[in-house]
């Protein structure tokens, strides 16, 4: 009996250490952002815009041009990593725009359309298939360290880790969203759920070893024509490797359907996780979704390449958009529960406790130190424009 007790004690001790080592480790900056997200969960939603293709603020600028407000979150993409080089046509080591965005209170999310060698020599693709412009790159060989696929994967992981390390050194937390929509099976990483899950875990461990504790890990469930794949969680690597669960929704005009089949679907499977709408297009306005019960942590419409590829183009001035037009955005910002970049700056600084005290006049919108918006604040301390102010 004594031996059994000792065995059970040691087993529990070892398992506890294993879980402690695999659970997401977070930097002070990432922990502070998570703390902020917890204060708004279910009460507010963070507005977001996706870079036009990969490494810019074009969509956010388009939204600002038509509404006078900045989305709180901006998405970026390492899609062109095979072509990246310092001083080249795409340089992921240049983080000046991301740094500025973070300093203004904006949240950074980064995804990775992971390009690998395509079937045609010299070309690259992230889509799976036997056509020359796609790839038959075999994700199942992640289990074989001697395979060329495995070596390519590890080489790419280390390249991306180097880029993310620049953000870590700049103390910028990142909502990291790799291997998205695996359950759709249109990307090479989605051809086999066991291999995809192992790839996620390999990436996670590799990045942890590289000290990338500024990452908040976002897993994305697939959605096709407004309905998630019922077996989507076959591509789920496990709670200990994920901070946020999310879904991408397009071409669904029914807010109740989005709540039931998307938001509730995720929340029921992962009740301990944040739930986000990581991509969307041609969906009901955010008020209808929110009132239906879809209390997204954040939402992010996809970009319109023809509209925002060139901010100097006359097309950039148009209010139309292939995913969510200017009217959709104006409606979003008319709601107190939708947070802008200015709102997030106030909230992030109020939870960090580092904002200075200055004087300010009455009659302007503000936040209490606990993060509640007040339309007409009275005497006391508030957060306005990212600063702690004393209203007399």
VMD Tcl script that draws the C-alpha trace (Angstrom):
set ca {
  {0.00 0.00 0.00}
  {2.83 2.36 0.91}
  {4.51 1.68 -2.45}
  {1.23 2.43 -4.27}
  {0.87 5.77 -2.47}
  {4.45 6.69 -3.35}
  {3.86 5.69 -6.97}
  {0.69 7.78 -7.21}
  {2.43 10.76 -5.60}
  {5.36 10.57 -8.01}
  {3.03 10.13 -10.97}
  {1.06 13.22 -9.97}
  {4.29 15.16 -9.46}
  {5.65 14.20 -12.89}
  {2.32 14.92 -14.61}
  {2.16 18.30 -12.90}
  {5.61 19.17 -14.16}
  {4.73 18.05 -17.69}
  {1.60 20.21 -17.72}
  {3.50 23.14 -16.25}
  {6.10 22.82 -19.01}
  {3.55 22.54 -21.85}
  {1.04 25.15 -20.67}
  {1.51 28.45 -22.54}
  {4.19 30.55 -20.88}
  {3.58 34.30 -21.11}
  {5.77 37.37 -20.78}
  {4.73 40.22 -18.51}
  {3.39 42.10 -21.54}
  {1.37 39.11 -22.74}
  {0.03 38.50 -19.23}
  {-1.01 42.14 -18.98}
  {-2.85 41.89 -22.29}
  {-4.57 38.66 -21.20}
  {-5.61 40.39 -17.99}
  {-7.11 43.19 -20.07}
  {-8.92 40.69 -22.30}
  {-10.43 39.01 -19.25}
  {-11.85 42.33 -18.04}
  {-13.78 42.83 -21.28}
  {-14.74 39.23 -22.10}
  {-18.48 39.05 -22.70}
  {-18.84 42.79 -22.05}
  {-16.98 44.38 -24.98}
  {-15.66 43.27 -28.34}
  {-12.41 44.38 -29.99}
  {-12.65 45.66 -33.56}
  {-9.99 44.44 -35.98}
  {-8.74 44.88 -39.54}
  {-6.52 42.59 -41.61}
  {-3.50 43.85 -43.50}
  {-3.95 43.87 -47.26}
  {-2.01 40.65 -47.98}
  {0.65 40.78 -45.30}
  {2.63 43.64 -43.71}
  {0.71 46.92 -43.61}
  {-2.10 48.96 -42.06}
  {-3.96 49.61 -45.32}
  {-7.32 48.21 -44.21}
  {-7.13 49.99 -40.85}
  {-6.37 53.23 -42.69}
  {-9.37 52.64 -44.97}
  {-11.63 52.12 -41.94}
  {-10.25 55.25 -40.29}
  {-10.77 57.26 -43.47}
  {-14.49 56.39 -43.55}
  {-15.31 56.41 -39.83}
  {-12.74 58.67 -38.17}
  {-11.84 55.78 -35.83}
  {-9.08 53.19 -35.78}
  {-9.83 49.49 -35.31}
  {-8.29 48.22 -32.09}
  {-6.53 45.23 -33.64}
  {-4.48 44.82 -36.81}
  {-3.71 41.49 -38.45}
  {-0.44 40.73 -40.21}
  {0.76 37.69 -42.18}
  {4.16 36.04 -42.76}
  {2.84 34.71 -46.07}
  {5.90 35.81 -48.07}
  {8.57 34.37 -45.78}
  {10.31 32.40 -48.62}
  {11.00 35.73 -50.33}
  {11.85 37.80 -47.27}
  {15.28 39.36 -46.91}
  {16.72 42.37 -45.21}
  {16.39 45.24 -47.65}
  {14.40 43.08 -50.06}
  {10.92 43.68 -51.44}
  {9.48 42.28 -48.22}
  {11.40 42.75 -44.98}
  {9.83 41.23 -41.89}
  {12.68 42.55 -39.76}
  {11.24 46.05 -40.22}
  {8.81 46.23 -37.29}
  {8.49 50.02 -37.16}
  {4.80 50.03 -38.16}
  {3.96 47.27 -35.69}
  {5.86 49.04 -32.92}
  {4.00 52.28 -33.61}
  {0.68 50.43 -33.65}
  {1.42 48.79 -30.30}
  {2.55 52.10 -28.78}
  {-0.81 53.62 -29.74}
  {-2.57 50.89 -27.78}
  {-3.38 48.69 -30.78}
  {-3.32 44.90 -30.51}
  {-1.14 42.90 -32.91}
  {-2.25 39.57 -34.36}
  {-0.13 37.62 -36.84}
  {-1.07 34.61 -38.94}
  {0.99 32.53 -41.33}
  {-0.12 31.32 -44.73}
  {2.78 28.85 -44.68}
  {4.23 28.65 -48.18}
  {6.24 25.52 -49.03}
  {7.72 24.38 -52.38}
  {4.93 23.88 -54.92}
  {4.73 21.01 -57.39}
  {6.27 23.25 -60.05}
  {9.96 23.78 -59.38}
  {10.81 27.24 -58.10}
  {7.23 28.04 -57.07}
  {5.56 28.07 -53.63}
  {2.09 27.33 -52.35}
  {0.11 26.87 -49.14}
  {-2.79 25.16 -50.93}
  {-2.80 21.36 -51.07}
  {-3.30 19.61 -54.39}
  {-1.69 17.81 -57.31}
  {-1.90 20.77 -59.71}
  {1.38 22.47 -60.61}
  {0.49 25.65 -58.69}
  {-0.32 23.72 -55.50}
  {1.71 21.36 -53.33}
  {1.70 17.71 -52.31}
  {3.99 18.56 -49.39}
  {3.29 15.76 -46.88}
  {2.54 17.03 -43.37}
  {2.52 13.44 -42.08}
  {6.30 13.39 -42.38}
  {6.51 15.71 -39.38}
  {6.93 12.38 -37.54}
  {10.10 11.56 -39.51}
  {13.09 13.81 -38.63}
  {15.03 12.40 -41.60}
  {12.50 13.52 -44.21}
  {13.03 16.57 -46.42}
  {9.61 17.82 -45.33}
  {10.56 17.73 -41.67}
  {13.82 19.58 -42.33}
  {12.02 22.23 -44.37}
  {9.43 22.68 -41.62}
  {12.05 23.14 -38.92}
  {14.02 25.57 -41.09}
  {10.89 27.63 -41.67}
  {9.93 27.54 -37.99}
  {13.32 28.91 -37.01}
  {13.04 31.68 -39.62}
  {9.64 32.76 -38.28}
  {10.88 32.47 -34.70}
  {13.60 34.97 -35.57}
  {11.00 37.48 -36.77}
  {8.82 36.95 -33.71}
  {11.86 37.37 -31.47}
  {12.17 40.96 -32.72}
  {8.68 41.63 -31.38}
  {9.49 39.83 -28.16}
  {12.56 42.06 -27.68}
  {10.38 45.11 -28.36}
  {8.01 43.90 -25.59}
  {5.12 43.51 -28.02}
  {2.58 40.77 -27.23}
  {1.23 38.94 -30.27}
  {-2.00 37.04 -30.82}
  {-0.29 34.24 -32.78}
  {-2.61 32.39 -35.21}
  {-0.83 29.64 -37.16}
  {-2.20 26.61 -39.06}
  {-5.62 28.19 -39.46}
  {-8.64 26.47 -41.01}
  {-6.96 23.06 -40.94}
  {-10.31 21.29 -40.82}
  {-11.17 22.73 -44.23}
  {-8.45 20.47 -45.67}
  {-7.56 22.99 -48.39}
  {-4.16 23.85 -46.87}
  {-1.32 21.31 -46.79}
  {-1.23 21.30 -42.97}
  {-4.87 20.18 -42.93}
  {-4.45 16.92 -44.83}
  {-4.17 14.84 -41.66}
  {-5.44 15.86 -38.19}
  {-2.90 13.86 -36.17}
  {-0.01 15.29 -38.16}
  {-1.41 18.82 -37.99}
  {-1.80 18.59 -34.21}
  {1.74 17.29 -33.87}
  {3.02 20.13 -36.07}
  {1.28 22.64 -33.78}
  {2.91 21.05 -30.73}
  {6.32 20.94 -32.42}
  {5.96 24.63 -33.29}
  {4.85 25.44 -29.77}
  {7.79 23.66 -28.14}
  {10.28 25.10 -30.63}
  {9.03 28.63 -29.99}
  {9.00 28.13 -26.23}
  {12.62 26.98 -26.43}
  {13.36 30.16 -28.38}
  {11.94 32.20 -25.49}
  {8.87 33.42 -27.40}
  {6.68 33.90 -24.34}
  {5.11 37.02 -25.88}
  {2.78 34.79 -27.94}
  {-0.89 34.29 -27.12}
  {-1.87 31.19 -29.11}
  {-5.00 31.39 -31.28}
  {-6.50 28.23 -32.82}
  {-8.95 28.62 -35.71}
  {-11.80 26.25 -36.49}
  {-12.84 26.01 -40.13}
  {-16.10 27.32 -41.46}
  {-17.50 26.79 -44.93}
  {-20.49 28.75 -46.24}
  {-21.40 29.81 -42.73}
  {-21.30 26.38 -41.08}
  {-18.35 24.97 -39.11}
  {-17.14 21.47 -39.80}
  {-18.61 19.22 -37.13}
  {-15.34 17.31 -36.85}
  {-13.25 20.50 -36.69}
  {-11.90 19.66 -33.25}
  {-10.06 16.68 -34.73}
  {-7.52 19.36 -35.64}
  {-7.30 20.71 -32.08}
  {-3.85 20.26 -30.45}
  {-5.13 20.42 -26.87}
  {-6.10 23.00 -24.26}
  {-2.57 23.21 -22.90}
  {-1.33 24.60 -26.24}
  {-4.12 27.14 -26.89}
  {-5.23 30.44 -25.34}
  {-7.99 31.53 -27.74}
  {-10.32 29.47 -29.94}
  {-11.78 31.10 -33.01}
  {-13.59 30.65 -36.30}
  {-13.63 32.23 -39.77}
  {-17.12 32.98 -41.12}
  {-18.08 34.13 -44.62}
  {-21.35 34.54 -46.53}
  {-23.71 33.88 -43.64}
  {-26.47 36.49 -43.27}
  {-28.18 34.87 -40.28}
  {-27.00 36.18 -36.90}
  {-28.78 33.42 -34.98}
  {-27.07 30.80 -37.12}
  {-23.69 32.42 -36.49}
  {-24.35 32.31 -32.76}
  {-25.58 28.70 -32.68}
  {-23.24 27.02 -35.16}
  {-20.16 29.17 -34.62}
  {-19.93 31.06 -31.31}
  {-21.87 28.56 -29.17}
  {-20.16 25.67 -30.96}
  {-16.74 26.95 -29.87}
  {-17.83 28.03 -26.41}
  {-19.38 24.64 -25.66}
  {-16.27 22.77 -26.78}
  {-13.83 25.11 -25.06}
  {-15.64 26.81 -22.15}
  {-12.38 27.89 -20.51}
  {-11.08 29.72 -23.59}
  {-11.66 33.13 -25.15}
  {-13.78 32.92 -28.32}
  {-13.04 35.13 -31.33}
  {-14.20 35.79 -34.90}
  {-10.79 35.80 -36.57}
  {-12.00 36.36 -40.13}
  {-15.33 37.40 -41.58}
  {-16.96 38.75 -44.69}
  {-20.54 39.31 -45.85}
  {-21.98 38.73 -42.39}
  {-24.66 40.61 -40.38}
  {-23.60 43.78 -38.60}
  {-21.91 43.28 -35.27}
  {-24.98 44.49 -33.34}
  {-27.11 41.67 -34.73}
  {-24.44 39.10 -33.93}
  {-23.92 40.49 -30.42}
  {-27.64 40.62 -29.66}
  {-28.01 37.05 -30.91}
  {-25.49 35.98 -28.27}
  {-22.21 35.94 -30.20}
  {-20.09 37.82 -27.66}
  {-16.88 37.67 -29.67}
  {-13.66 38.66 -27.92}
  {-12.70 40.32 -31.21}
  {-13.81 40.38 -34.83}
  {-11.71 40.96 -37.95}
  {-13.15 41.40 -41.47}
  {-10.91 40.15 -44.27}
  {-9.23 42.57 -46.64}
  {-10.39 43.73 -50.06}
  {-7.26 43.63 -52.24}
  {-8.70 45.75 -55.03}
  {-9.93 48.37 -52.56}
  {-6.93 48.78 -50.23}
  {-3.87 47.50 -52.07}
  {-2.89 51.05 -52.97}
  {-3.90 53.83 -50.53}
  {-3.04 56.39 -53.22}
  {-5.53 54.90 -55.66}
  {-8.96 56.52 -56.24}
  {-10.48 53.13 -55.37}
  {-9.23 53.56 -51.80}
  {-11.70 56.42 -51.30}
  {-14.72 54.29 -52.13}
  {-17.03 53.23 -49.28}
  {-17.74 49.87 -50.92}
  {-15.89 46.73 -49.85}
  {-16.00 43.05 -50.78}
  {-16.34 41.89 -47.14}
  {-17.60 44.69 -44.87}
  {-18.31 48.12 -46.32}
  {-18.04 51.54 -44.66}
  {-21.68 51.46 -43.53}
  {-21.00 48.15 -41.74}
  {-18.07 49.73 -39.94}
  {-19.97 52.90 -39.02}
  {-22.69 50.77 -37.48}
  {-20.07 48.81 -35.54}
  {-18.51 51.93 -34.04}
  {-21.93 53.31 -33.08}
  {-22.07 50.67 -30.31}
  {-20.51 51.26 -26.89}
  {-19.50 47.60 -26.69}
  {-17.25 47.87 -29.78}
  {-13.74 48.98 -28.81}
  {-11.50 51.18 -30.95}
  {-7.73 51.53 -30.75}
  {-8.15 54.55 -28.48}
  {-10.39 52.53 -26.21}
  {-7.84 49.73 -26.02}
  {-5.05 52.16 -25.21}
  {-7.07 53.39 -22.24}
  {-7.92 49.89 -21.08}
  {-4.41 48.51 -21.49}
  {-2.90 51.39 -19.57}
  {-5.52 51.24 -16.84}
  {-4.80 47.56 -16.22}
  {-1.04 48.15 -16.28}
  {-1.27 51.06 -13.83}
  {1.43 53.13 -15.57}
  {-0.54 56.05 -16.99}
  {0.32 59.56 -15.73}
  {-2.18 61.86 -13.99}
  {-3.13 65.05 -15.84}
  {-6.00 67.52 -15.72}
  {-8.91 67.34 -18.15}
  {-12.26 69.04 -18.66}
  {-15.67 67.52 -18.14}
  {-18.12 66.45 -20.80}
  {-15.85 64.12 -22.79}
  {-16.27 60.34 -22.86}
  {-14.06 58.41 -20.47}
  {-13.39 55.08 -18.78}
  {-13.35 54.33 -15.09}
  {-10.15 52.73 -13.79}
  {-11.97 49.39 -13.87}
  {-12.66 49.78 -17.60}
  {-16.31 50.88 -17.66}
  {-17.17 53.51 -20.26}
  {-18.81 56.70 -18.90}
  {-20.43 59.07 -21.39}
  {-20.39 62.12 -19.09}
  {-17.90 61.59 -16.27}
  {-18.16 63.53 -13.02}
  {-15.52 64.21 -10.38}
  {-12.78 61.62 -9.99}
  {-10.07 59.67 -11.79}
  {-10.73 58.36 -15.31}
  {-8.84 57.08 -18.36}
  {-9.17 59.39 -21.39}
  {-7.12 59.06 -24.58}
  {-4.85 56.55 -22.89}
  {-4.05 58.78 -19.90}
  {-5.17 58.76 -16.32}
  {-6.92 62.09 -15.75}
  {-8.42 63.92 -12.81}
  {-11.75 65.59 -13.58}
  {-12.53 68.43 -11.19}
}
mol new
graphics top color blue
foreach p $ca { graphics top sphere $p radius 0.5 }
foreach p [lrange $ca 0 end-1] q [lrange $ca 1 end] { graphics top cylinder $p $q radius 0.2 }
display resetview
